[in-house]
Amino acid sequence: MNNLRHNAFLGLFSILTLIYLSGCKVKTANPPMPTKVAAVQVNRPLSTLNLPISLEIDDLQDAINNQFKGILYNDNSFENNNDDNLILKVTKISDFKLSAKGDKITIVAPLEVYVKGRLKKDFFSMFDQDFGIDKSKEATFKLDITVNTKLNLNQDWDIITKSEAGFQWREQPYLELGPIKIPIGSIIETVVNNQIADINKKLDAEITKNIKLKPMALQFWNQLQTPIIVSERYQTYLKIVPEFISMSNIKSDGKKIDVNLGFRSDISVISGYKPEPVDLRPLPKLQQQTRSDSTFNLYFNVNVPYTFATELAKKEFVGKEMQFDNGMQLITLNDINFFNNGDKIGMMLDVYAVLKNGIFKKKFKGVVYALGTPVYNDTTQMVSIKNFEFDIKSRDALVGTAEWLLKNNLKKKIEEKLNFPVKDQLEKAQKTADESLNNAKIPGMKLKGKVENIKPQSIKLSEENIQLIIQSTGKINVLLNSKY
């Protein structure tokens, strides 16, 4: 009987041992990494880089006067022009004077008209007794031609001029023939009007030749697309990607002609490496500005490297046992690592977990993956990981092996600890923004700007970093000077 009881006890013990050992068997799961998705592209507001261009009125006046010198018209024959019996000569008597107001240029051209009229003997005999000979009379008169020209540019960068011209005699022209004076204004005004048309045409050509915005715009357009060094020591560059160009109305204060070209651009600061050169974009069509704008949006990144985030997370979690459900669930992370997954930050978790259930224990060991959304907290100036969830492939694997891991507070515990400070980087970023606007080296040009506001705008995940995109706003202008 005792042997029977002993054998029964041994059998029951063996069964319980098998059940216990079966409960303590370590289950494993190693699901694949999450499928990588592309990040959603966010359109950023563009900045306006204003390029003020001025043309001195005196310079344009000198250029025009160099094209009009001395005798402008010379008809030295009585017989040409259908035997008009007139000799005419038009001469510039002093410099043309230019003035400007708004988008209009006014040119006053002082001219002298020499006229010599011939009268045949049959007509002249009415006033003179010397029959048989022709008579001629000559006189000199002065007049002022006034040309009003309105300036504009079309979308192909061509200067468009719209001119109106007229003239005024300083004294009415006439020829004295004997006792009478014969007015000849109507006779010679045809010649004068033809000269006005010719002068007007030449003036338009000279204005078009001397007001050339396209070459300057093209030079600036191309220079902007080349990364601009800000700090060689820290390898900091200003990267400008111009999108289109607009132009304000042409205006003048009387001494110079002013126009403002606005280069609408995406502007960012790159630190730590030189941006790769890109193929130059062609100069776009010119657009009209609805209003002048000197505001800018300067973008730069504050980077939290995945290696840094991983280092902080390892110090916080790796090798430290976490207890949940009153000590019934024990979880230890053997390793942790961050990586990019589009708009989500990925996390690899090497997990060892134990679930106690009375005398039984369930164990799990494996590598699983989780995804979270990086967010910026303006109050704490920290980047955190929120909405922490296991990847769908990891969830499927845990359902078949350790579903209880999906139901505890592990995700919440990890979320609470994943905070990465960026305060120091933000302070440095504001200083870098000011330096970038005022220290950028552009041949013949200098940027002058002031940061008025700086604010984190969004988060982007690159292959190596969590990038906090900073938007700084303020005023910026471009100064032109050969010494820059």
C-alpha positions in Angstrom: 0.0 0.0 0.0 2.8 2.4 0.9 4.5 1.6 -2.4 1.3 2.3 -4.2 1.0 5.7 -2.5 4.6 6.5 -3.1 4.3 5.7 -6.8 1.1 7.8 -7.1 2.8 10.7 -5.4 5.8 10.4 -7.8 3.4 10.3 -10.8 1.5 13.4 -9.6 4.8 15.2 -8.9 6.0 14.4 -12.4 2.8 15.6 -14.0 3.0 18.9 -12.0 6.6 19.3 -12.8 5.9 18.8 -16.5 3.1 21.3 -16.3 5.3 23.8 -14.4 8.2 23.3 -16.8 5.8 23.7 -19.7 4.6 27.0 -18.2 8.2 28.2 -17.7 9.2 27.5 -21.3 10.5 30.7 -23.0 8.5 31.7 -26.0 10.2 33.7 -28.6 9.2 36.0 -31.5 11.3 37.9 -34.0 9.0 39.7 -36.4 10.5 41.6 -39.3 11.2 45.3 -39.2 8.3 47.6 -40.1 7.8 48.4 -43.7 9.3 51.8 -44.3 7.0 54.5 -45.5 7.7 57.9 -47.2 7.4 61.0 -45.1 4.7 63.5 -46.0 6.1 66.6 -47.6 5.2 69.8 -45.9 5.1 73.0 -48.0 6.9 75.8 -46.2 6.1 79.5 -46.6 8.5 81.2 -48.9 10.6 84.2 -48.1 11.2 87.4 -50.1 14.7 88.5 -50.8 14.4 92.1 -52.1 17.0 93.2 -54.6 16.7 97.0 -54.9 18.0 98.3 -58.2 18.6 102.0 -58.8 19.7 103.9 -61.9 21.0 107.4 -61.5 19.2 109.9 -63.7 22.5 111.7 -64.3 24.0 108.5 -65.7 21.1 108.0 -68.1 21.2 111.6 -69.1 24.9 111.4 -69.9 24.4 108.2 -72.0 21.6 109.9 -74.0 23.6 113.1 -74.6 26.5 111.0 -75.8 24.2 109.6 -78.5 22.9 113.0 -79.7 25.6 115.4 -80.7 25.9 118.3 -83.1 23.8 118.3 -86.3 20.9 116.0 -86.0 19.4 116.7 -89.5 20.8 118.4 -92.5 18.9 119.1 -95.8 21.2 121.3 -97.8 19.4 121.2 -101.2 16.6 123.4 -102.5 15.6 120.8 -105.0 15.0 117.7 -102.9 11.7 116.9 -101.1 9.8 117.6 -104.3 11.5 121.0 -104.9 10.5 122.4 -101.6 12.9 125.4 -102.1 14.0 124.9 -98.5 17.3 124.1 -96.8 16.9 122.9 -93.2 19.4 122.0 -90.6 18.5 120.9 -87.1 21.2 121.2 -84.4 21.4 120.2 -80.8 22.3 123.5 -79.0 22.8 122.2 -75.4 22.5 119.0 -73.4 19.2 117.2 -73.2 17.8 117.5 -69.7 16.2 114.5 -68.0 13.9 114.4 -65.0 11.7 111.6 -63.6 8.7 111.2 -61.5 6.9 108.0 -60.6 7.3 105.6 -63.6 7.8 108.4 -66.1 10.9 110.0 -67.6 10.7 113.5 -69.1 13.4 114.5 -71.6 13.7 118.1 -72.8 15.8 118.5 -76.0 16.8 122.1 -76.9 17.2 122.4 -80.7 18.1 125.0 -83.2 16.5 125.1 -86.7 18.3 126.9 -89.5 16.1 127.5 -92.5 16.9 129.0 -95.8 14.0 129.7 -98.2 14.3 130.4 -101.9 11.7 132.3 -103.9 11.7 132.2 -107.7 12.0 135.5 -109.5 8.4 135.5 -110.7 7.2 135.5 -107.1 9.9 137.7 -105.7 9.3 140.4 -108.2 6.2 141.4 -106.3 8.5 142.7 -103.6 11.7 143.6 -105.4 12.5 145.4 -108.6 15.5 143.2 -109.4 13.9 141.0 -112.1 15.5 138.0 -113.5 17.1 136.5 -110.4 16.0 134.2 -107.7 16.1 135.5 -104.1 16.7 133.5 -100.9 16.3 134.4 -97.2 17.5 132.6 -94.2 16.7 132.6 -90.5 17.5 130.6 -87.3 14.9 129.6 -84.8 15.0 127.7 -81.5 12.5 125.2 -80.1 12.3 122.7 -77.2 11.2 119.1 -77.9 9.6 117.4 -74.8 9.3 113.6 -74.6 7.4 111.9 -71.8 8.2 108.2 -71.6 6.5 105.7 -69.3 8.6 102.7 -68.3 7.6 99.1 -67.6 9.0 95.6 -68.0 7.1 92.7 -69.5 7.4 89.1 -68.3 10.2 88.4 -70.7 12.3 91.1 -69.0 12.1 93.5 -71.9 11.8 97.2 -71.2 8.6 98.6 -72.6 8.4 102.3 -73.3 5.3 104.3 -74.1 6.2 107.8 -75.2 4.4 111.0 -76.1 6.3 113.9 -77.7 5.7 117.4 -78.7 7.6 120.7 -79.2 7.3 124.4 -78.6 8.9 127.2 -80.5 10.7 129.7 -78.4 9.7 132.2 -81.2 7.5 131.7 -84.2 9.5 131.0 -87.3 9.2 133.3 -90.3 11.1 134.7 -93.3 11.3 138.5 -94.0 10.6 139.1 -97.6 10.7 142.7 -98.4 8.2 144.6 -96.3 6.4 141.5 -95.1 7.1 138.6 -92.8 6.0 135.2 -94.1 5.3 132.6 -91.4 6.9 129.3 -92.3 6.1 127.3 -89.2 3.6 125.1 -91.0 6.1 124.4 -93.7 9.0 123.3 -91.5 6.9 121.6 -88.8 6.6 118.6 -91.0 10.4 118.3 -90.9 10.4 119.0 -87.2 7.8 116.3 -86.5 9.8 113.8 -88.5 12.8 114.7 -86.4 10.8 114.3 -83.2 9.8 110.8 -84.3 13.4 110.0 -85.1 14.7 111.4 -81.8 11.9 109.7 -79.9 12.9 106.3 -81.5 16.5 106.8 -80.6 15.6 107.9 -77.0 13.6 104.7 -76.5 16.4 102.6 -77.8 18.9 104.4 -75.5 16.6 104.0 -72.5 16.2 100.3 -73.3 19.9 99.9 -73.7 20.8 101.6 -70.4 18.1 100.0 -68.2 19.0 96.3 -68.2 17.5 94.4 -65.3 17.7 90.9 -66.8 21.5 90.5 -66.6 21.6 91.6 -63.0 18.6 89.5 -62.1 20.1 86.4 -63.8 23.5 86.9 -62.0 21.7 87.2 -58.6 19.4 84.3 -59.4 22.3 82.0 -60.2 24.4 83.2 -57.2 21.5 82.5 -54.8 21.4 78.8 -55.9 25.0 78.3 -54.8 25.3 77.4 -51.1 26.6 80.5 -49.3 29.2 80.0 -46.6 28.3 81.6 -43.2 30.9 80.0 -40.9 33.9 78.0 -42.2 34.7 76.9 -38.6 31.3 75.3 -38.0 30.7 74.4 -41.7 27.5 76.5 -41.7 25.8 77.3 -45.0 22.9 79.4 -46.1 20.9 77.5 -48.7 18.5 79.5 -50.9 16.2 77.9 -53.4 14.5 80.7 -55.4 11.2 79.8 -56.9 10.1 82.9 -58.8 10.7 86.7 -59.2 8.3 89.6 -58.9 8.9 93.2 -59.6 7.4 96.3 -58.0 6.3 99.3 -60.0 9.1 101.5 -61.4 9.3 104.7 -59.5 11.6 107.7 -59.2 12.4 110.4 -56.6 13.7 112.7 -59.3 17.4 111.8 -58.8 17.2 108.1 -59.6 15.0 105.4 -61.0 14.2 102.7 -58.5 12.7 99.2 -58.9 12.5 96.3 -56.5 12.9 92.7 -57.5 11.5 90.2 -55.0 13.1 86.7 -55.1 10.5 84.4 -53.5 12.7 81.7 -52.0 13.0 78.8 -49.6 15.8 79.7 -47.2 17.4 77.4 -44.7 20.6 77.1 -42.7 22.6 73.9 -43.0 25.2 73.1 -40.4 27.9 70.4 -40.3 28.3 69.8 -44.0 28.2 71.6 -47.3 25.0 71.0 -49.3 25.5 69.3 -52.6 25.5 71.6 -55.7 22.4 71.4 -57.8 21.7 72.1 -61.5 20.9 75.8 -61.9 17.3 76.6 -62.5 16.6 78.8 -65.5 15.6 82.4 -64.9 11.8 82.4 -64.7 9.2 84.8 -66.2 8.9 88.1 -64.4 5.8 88.6 -62.3 4.3 91.9 -61.0 4.4 92.5 -57.3 1.0 93.3 -55.7 2.9 94.8 -52.8 6.4 95.3 -51.6 7.5 92.8 -49.0 10.7 92.5 -47.1 9.7 89.8 -44.6 11.5 86.5 -44.7 11.0 83.0 -43.3 14.4 81.5 -42.5 14.4 77.7 -41.8 17.0 75.7 -40.1 17.2 72.4 -38.2 17.9 71.5 -34.6 19.0 67.9 -34.8 18.5 65.1 -32.3 20.6 62.2 -33.7 19.2 58.7 -33.4 22.5 57.7 -31.8 21.9 60.4 -29.1 18.3 59.4 -28.5 19.4 55.7 -28.3 22.1 56.5 -25.8 19.7 58.4 -23.5 17.1 55.6 -23.8 19.6 52.9 -23.0 20.6 54.7 -19.9 17.0 54.9 -18.9 15.8 51.4 -19.7 18.5 48.8 -20.6 19.1 46.2 -17.9 16.5 47.7 -15.5 13.6 45.5 -14.6 10.2 47.1 -14.9 7.3 45.7 -12.8 3.6 45.9 -13.8 0.4 44.5 -12.4 1.6 44.5 -8.8 4.8 42.7 -9.7 3.0 39.9 -11.7 4.6 41.2 -14.9 8.4 41.7 -15.1 9.9 43.2 -18.2 13.6 43.9 -18.9 14.9 45.6 -22.1 18.2 44.1 -23.1 18.7 46.6 -25.9 17.0 49.5 -27.6 17.6 51.4 -30.8 15.9 54.2 -32.8 15.5 54.4 -36.6 13.6 56.4 -39.2 10.3 55.3 -40.6 8.9 58.1 -42.7 6.8 60.4 -40.4 7.2 57.9 -37.5 10.2 57.2 -35.4 10.9 53.5 -35.2 12.2 51.7 -32.1 13.8 48.3 -31.8 13.1 46.6 -28.4 15.0 43.5 -27.3 12.6 42.3 -24.7 12.8 39.7 -21.9 9.5 39.4 -20.0 8.0 37.1 -17.3 4.4 36.7 -16.5 3.7 35.2 -13.0 0.4 33.2 -12.6 0.4 31.4 -9.3 3.1 28.8 -9.3 3.4 29.1 -13.0 5.5 31.5 -15.1 5.3 32.4 -18.7 8.4 33.8 -20.3 9.0 35.7 -23.5 12.2 36.7 -25.3 12.5 38.4 -28.6 13.0 41.5 -30.7 9.9 43.6 -31.4 9.4 46.9 -33.1 7.3 50.0 -32.1 6.5 53.2 -33.8 5.8 56.6 -32.3 5.2 60.2 -33.4 7.9 62.8 -32.4 6.4 66.1 -31.1 7.8 69.3 -29.7 6.7 70.7 -26.3 7.1 74.5 -26.4 6.9 74.7 -22.6 9.6 72.2 -21.7 11.6 72.8 -25.0 11.9 69.0 -25.4 11.2 66.6 -28.2 9.1 63.7 -27.1 7.8 60.5 -28.6 4.0 60.1 -28.4 1.3 57.7 -29.6 3.7 54.8 -29.0 2.4 51.6 -30.5 3.8 48.2 -31.5 4.2 47.8 -35.3 1.4 45.6 -36.8 3.8 42.7 -37.5 5.1 42.8 -33.9 1.5 42.9 -32.6 0.7 39.8 -34.7 3.7 38.0 -33.4 2.9 38.9 -29.8 -0.7 37.7 -30.1 0.6 34.3 -30.8 3.3 34.3 -28.1 2.9 36.9 -25.4 -0.4 38.8 -25.9 -0.2 40.0 -22.4 2.6 42.4 -23.4 0.1 44.3 -25.5 -2.1 44.9 -22.5 0.2 46.3 -19.9 1.6 49.8 -19.4 4.9 49.2 -21.1 4.1 51.7 -23.9 3.0 54.4 -21.4 6.2 53.8 -19.3 8.4 54.2 -22.3 6.5 57.3 -23.5 7.0 59.0 -20.2 10.8 58.7 -20.4 11.4 59.5 -24.1 12.1 63.2 -23.8 15.1 64.9 -25.5 16.1 68.4 -24.5 16.8 70.9 -27.3 16.9 74.2 -25.4 20.7 74.7 -25.9 20.3 74.0 -29.6 17.5 76.5 -29.9 19.6 79.3 -28.3 22.5 78.5 -30.6 20.1 78.4 -33.6 18.9 81.9 -33.0 22.5 83.2 -32.9 23.2 81.2 -36.1 20.2 82.7 -37.8 21.4 86.3 -37.2 24.9 85.4 -38.3 23.6 83.7 -41.5 21.7 86.8 -42.5 24.6 89.2 -42.0 27.7 87.2 -42.6 26.7 85.4 -45.8 29.4 86.0 -48.5 27.9 86.8 -51.9 30.1 88.5 -54.5 29.0 92.1 -55.1 26.1 91.7 -52.6 25.4 91.7 -48.9 22.4 90.5 -47.0 21.3 92.6 -44.1 18.6 91.2 -41.9 17.3 90.9 -38.4 15.6 87.9 -36.8 12.4 89.2 -35.0 10.8 85.9 -34.0 11.9 82.3 -33.8 9.6 79.3 -33.4 9.8 75.5 -33.9 7.4 74.7 -36.7 7.5 71.0 -37.4 9.5 67.8 -37.1 11.0 65.9 -39.9 12.8 62.5 -39.7 15.9 62.1 -41.8 18.0 58.9 -42.0 20.2 60.0 -39.2 18.3 62.6 -37.1 15.1 63.7 -35.6 15.0 67.2 -37.2 13.2 70.0 -35.4 12.4 72.5 -38.2 12.8 76.1 -36.9 11.1 79.0 -38.5 12.5 82.4 -37.9 10.9 85.5 -39.2 12.1 89.1 -39.6 13.2 91.6 -42.2 15.9 91.2 -44.9 17.2 93.2 -47.8 20.0 93.0 -50.3 22.7 95.7 -50.6 24.7 96.0 -53.8 28.3 97.1 -53.7 31.3 96.1 -55.6 33.4 95.9 -52.4 31.4 93.0 -51.0 
